[in-house]
C-alpha cells in the first residue's frame, strides 16, 4: 500500500509548489477551490487530484501530450544522495556524470531531476543562473539538497605539506572533466589565488568525486579538489577550503510522483540524519528549501 506521506501534500508543501502563502492555501481549501481531505483532523491534499486540478486550470490552447520523463536522477554525483536513493528503495535510477551534463540531459527530458553545484556567474550564489538560462520555459523547481564542505584531499600524513590553494603550484592534481561543477569552481579559485591552469600538473580527468580521490589514494595524484565526505570514506586527509551548495532541479510534476516522494520521506527519517552526520561535511538544515521556482 502506498504510504500516506507519498499520497498527500501538507499545507506547507502545496504552498511551496504554488508559490503562495499558506494562508492562501487555507482560503482555497475553505472555498472548495482545491481538492483536499480533512479526515485526519488537518488539511491534506491528494497529489493525484492536485495534479489534475493544476492541469485543468492551465490556460492556452491544448497541445500535444507532454513527454514522460524517465525516473532517472541526473547530474553531479553526491555520495549521500546515492546512498539515500539506494536505502529508500524509491525505484529511481541514476546517471551521474557532471553538473553541465545533467543540465543538458534534463533540458532534453532525459530524467526527472538533476544534481547541480554550479557557482552563479555573479559570484553571489549557486545554480539559479544556470537553471534559469538553460531551463527557461520548463516546469522546474530548484531545491537545496545539502551544503557540502569542499577542499583539498591529500594522502594520510600530508607528505607534501599542502595547506592552501597556493600550494597546488606544480603539484599533480586529480582533474575532473570540464563539465563538472568542481572543475569550474576550482578554476575560479585558482584565478583568485593568482594561479592559472598551466601552473598545475593535471592528471587525466576523473569522472566522479570518488574516482578523483582514488587517484590520490593510489599515488597517481598528490591531491584532488573534493568533498569532505569522500575523504572521510577513503581515510584521506582533508583541508577545508569552502562550503558549496548542492541543489536538485526537479520537474514539478515528477515531484509528486511516488519515487520522488518516497525519497523525500526517507530523507526526513532519523536514519538519513544519522548518515549525513556520520559522513562528515554535510549541512542538511535547509534541505528541500526552494531557491528557484519557474513561472
C-alpha positions in Angstrom: 0.0 0.0 0.0 1.3 3.5 -0.9 2.5 5.4 2.2 0.3 8.3 3.3 3.3 10.6 3.1 3.7 9.9 -0.6 0.0 10.2 -1.5 -0.8 13.6 0.2 0.7 17.1 0.4 0.7 19.2 3.6 -0.4 22.8 3.5 3.2 23.9 3.5 4.2 21.6 0.6 1.3 22.8 -1.5 2.1 26.5 -0.7 5.7 25.9 -1.8 4.5 24.2 -5.0 2.1 27.1 -5.9 4.5 29.8 -4.6 1.8 31.3 -2.4 1.4 31.9 1.3 0.0 29.1 3.5 -2.9 31.4 4.4 -3.9 31.4 0.7 -3.9 27.6 0.7 -6.4 27.6 3.6 -8.6 30.1 1.7 -8.5 27.8 -1.4 -9.5 24.8 0.7 -12.2 26.7 2.5 -13.8 27.8 -0.8 -13.6 24.3 -2.2 -11.3 25.5 -5.0 -8.5 23.0 -4.4 -9.2 19.3 -3.6 -8.4 18.4 0.0 -9.2 16.0 2.8 -9.8 16.7 6.5 -10.1 13.0 7.5 -7.0 13.2 9.8 -8.1 16.4 11.6 -5.8 18.6 9.4 -5.8 19.6 5.8 -4.2 17.1 3.4 -4.2 17.4 -0.4 -4.3 14.3 -2.6 -1.4 14.5 -5.0 -3.1 13.0 -8.0 -6.1 15.2 -7.6 -3.9 18.3 -7.2 -2.1 17.4 -10.3 -5.4 17.0 -12.2 -6.6 20.3 -10.7 -3.4 22.1 -11.9 -3.8 20.6 -15.4 -7.5 21.7 -15.5 -6.5 25.2 -14.6 -3.9 25.5 -17.3 -4.6 28.2 -19.9 -3.9 28.4 -23.6 -4.6 26.0 -26.4 -4.3 22.3 -25.9 -1.0 21.0 -27.2 0.5 17.5 -27.6 0.7 15.3 -24.6 3.7 16.1 -22.5 6.6 13.7 -22.9 7.1 11.3 -20.0 10.4 11.8 -18.3 12.1 8.5 -17.2 12.5 8.0 -13.4 16.2 8.9 -13.5 18.3 11.3 -11.4 21.0 13.1 -13.5 23.8 15.5 -12.9 26.6 15.7 -10.4 27.3 12.8 -8.2 26.8 13.1 -4.4 27.6 10.2 -2.0 24.8 11.0 0.4 22.2 11.3 -2.4 23.3 8.0 -4.0 23.1 6.3 -0.6 19.6 7.7 0.1 18.3 6.5 -3.3 19.5 3.0 -2.5 18.4 2.8 1.1 14.9 4.4 0.4 14.2 1.8 -2.3 12.5 4.6 -4.2 13.0 3.0 -7.5 14.9 5.9 -9.1 17.8 5.1 -11.4 20.9 7.3 -11.6 23.0 8.7 -14.4 25.5 10.8 -12.6 28.2 12.4 -14.7 28.5 16.2 -14.1 26.5 19.3 -13.5 26.5 20.6 -17.0 25.8 17.1 -18.5 22.9 16.7 -16.1 21.5 20.2 -17.0 21.7 19.3 -20.7 20.0 16.0 -20.3 17.3 17.4 -18.0 16.6 20.0 -20.7 16.2 17.1 -23.2 13.7 15.4 -20.8 16.1 12.5 -20.0 15.4 12.5 -16.3 13.1 13.9 -13.5 15.8 15.7 -11.6 19.4 16.7 -11.8 22.0 17.5 -9.2 24.0 20.7 -9.6 26.7 22.7 -7.8 27.4 25.4 -10.4 28.6 28.8 -9.0 26.4 31.6 -10.3 28.2 34.0 -12.7 27.6 36.9 -10.3 29.5 35.0 -7.5 26.5 35.5 -5.2 25.1 32.0 -5.1 24.6 28.7 -6.7 22.8 27.1 -9.6 20.0 29.7 -10.1 21.5 31.4 -13.1 22.3 28.2 -14.8 18.8 26.8 -14.3 17.1 30.0 -15.3 19.1 30.2 -18.5 19.1 26.6 -19.6 15.7 25.5 -18.5 13.6 28.6 -19.5 10.1 27.5 -20.3 10.3 24.2 -18.4 8.3 23.5 -15.2 11.1 23.1 -12.7 11.8 23.8 -9.1 15.3 24.2 -7.7 15.6 22.8 -4.2 18.5 22.6 -1.9 19.9 19.1 -1.2 22.8 20.0 1.2 25.6 22.3 2.0 28.9 20.5 1.4 32.4 21.1 2.6 34.9 21.2 -0.3 38.6 21.4 -0.1 41.9 19.7 -0.9 42.2 15.9 -0.4 45.7 14.7 0.3 47.3 11.4 1.4 47.4 10.5 5.1 50.2 12.4 6.8 50.1 15.1 4.0 53.6 14.3 2.9 53.8 17.3 0.5 52.8 19.7 3.3 49.9 21.2 1.3 47.9 23.8 3.3 46.4 26.2 0.8 45.4 26.5 -2.8 48.7 28.3 -3.5 50.5 25.1 -2.6 48.9 23.5 -5.7 51.6 25.1 -7.9 53.5 22.4 -9.9 51.7 19.7 -7.9 49.9 16.8 -9.6 46.2 17.3 -9.1 43.4 14.9 -10.0 41.5 16.8 -12.7 37.7 16.5 -13.3 36.0 16.7 -16.7 35.4 20.3 -17.9 31.6 19.9 -17.4 32.0 19.1 -13.7 30.9 21.8 -11.2 34.0 21.1 -9.1 36.3 21.8 -12.1 34.6 25.1 -12.9 34.8 26.1 -9.3 38.4 25.1 -8.9 39.4 27.2 -12.0 37.7 30.2 -10.4 39.5 29.7 -7.1 42.9 29.2 -8.9 42.3 32.5 -10.6 41.6 34.3 -7.3 44.8 32.8 -5.9 46.8 34.1 -8.8 47.3 30.7 -10.4 46.5 29.5 -13.9 45.8 26.1 -15.3 49.4 25.9 -16.6 50.7 26.2 -13.0 49.1 22.8 -12.3 50.3 19.3 -13.3 46.9 17.8 -14.2 46.1 14.1 -14.2 43.8 12.7 -16.9 40.2 13.7 -16.0 38.4 11.6 -13.4 34.6 11.2 -13.9 33.5 11.3 -10.3 34.4 12.8 -6.9 35.4 9.3 -5.7 37.5 8.5 -8.8 39.5 11.7 -8.3 40.1 10.9 -4.6 41.1 7.3 -5.5 43.9 8.8 -7.7 45.2 10.4 -4.5 44.9 7.2 -2.6 46.9 5.1 -5.1 49.6 7.8 -5.5 48.7 8.9 -9.1 48.0 12.4 -7.8 49.2 14.5 -4.9 45.8 16.0 -4.2 42.3 16.5 -5.5 39.7 19.2 -5.0 36.9 17.2 -3.5 34.4 16.6 -0.8 35.0 16.1 2.9 32.6 13.1 2.8 34.7 11.3 0.2 38.0 12.0 2.1 36.3 10.5 5.2 35.2 7.4 3.4 38.6 6.8 1.8 40.5 7.7 5.0 42.4 10.5 3.4 43.2 13.9 4.9 41.1 16.9 4.1 42.0 20.6 4.1 38.8 22.7 4.0 38.6 25.5 1.5 35.0 26.4 1.2 31.3 25.4 1.6 29.2 24.9 -1.5 25.5 24.3 -2.1 24.4 21.2 -4.0 20.8 21.5 -5.3 18.3 19.3 -7.1 16.5 20.8 -10.1 13.2 18.8 -10.1 10.4 18.5 -12.7 7.4 19.9 -10.9 5.0 17.2 -12.0 7.5 14.4 -11.1 8.0 15.9 -7.6 4.5 14.5 -6.6 5.1 11.0 -8.1 5.8 8.1 -5.7 9.5 7.7 -6.5 10.5 11.3 -5.5 8.1 11.4 -2.6 9.5 8.1 -1.2 13.0 9.5 -1.4 11.9 12.7 0.3 10.1 10.8 3.1 13.3 8.8 3.7 15.4 11.9 3.8 13.3 13.1 6.8 14.0 10.0 8.8 16.4 9.6 11.7 18.4 7.1 9.7 19.1 9.7 7.0 20.1 12.3 9.6 22.5 9.9 11.2 24.1 9.0 7.9 24.6 12.7 7.0 26.2 13.3 10.3 28.5 10.2 10.1 29.7 11.0 6.6 31.1 14.4 7.6 31.0 17.7 5.8 27.2 17.9 5.2 24.7 20.5 6.3 21.2 19.4 5.7 19.4 22.0 7.8 17.9 23.7 4.8 17.2 20.5 2.8 14.4 21.0 0.2 14.3 24.7 0.6 13.2 26.3 -2.7 15.7 28.6 -4.3 14.0 29.0 -7.7 10.6 28.2 -9.0 9.8 28.6 -12.7 6.7 30.6 -13.5 
